[in-house]
């Protein structure tokens, strides 16, 4: 393996990403793509199996991420528009014609749907926090991250992100796929500052340094999209709505 190249993260400018400029939902490749459903399901099952077999060397299942990468579904945009019509922002709820609550869009409702109870030691996921924390990564931590997870036949990058995801090991690529899904990205081909900092919570043979509560982020993003629907071009969590309908 090539020797790590010294990097000074303090001088790397962070990119504040606009996640709201993608194409209309019916043009979203994640909705059209049939392979992404199987890939995410496979990652979920493998993560759980590794955890049960005590072979989860980086604590991926313990980090909660596999539970929140909702599988994309073939779903018509009309469902999103229907939900928007019946969404009451002040209650964060979808209401029926007779003013009965169909379901609410909160972190608690997402966790209830998943039948998942979070432990007390958790941190709310925030894009702003990920961006703010990335420059604080030390040179040695970045070098350790690359040395631990980069594929042996690839060279350690000597410039700032974004990086092509394929330079990293398969499990790191799986993490990129999952966190890209949670963040609402339309691709998982590249690793930017947000994802690179998120990856830094993982270290081989150690538990993750941070346990994120992804349900808070997802619920807040769904609420934000509904409240500014007139300016939105794609509803990034339509699969969550679909799962909510199935559950409730």
Beta strands, then each sheet from edge to edge (+ up, - down):
strand 1: 87-88
strand 2: 93-95
strand 3: 101-104
strand 4: 123-124
strand 5: 163-164
strand 6: 190-191
strand 7: 212-213
sheet 1: 1+ 2- 3+
sheet 2: 4+ 7+
sheet 3: 5+ 6-
end
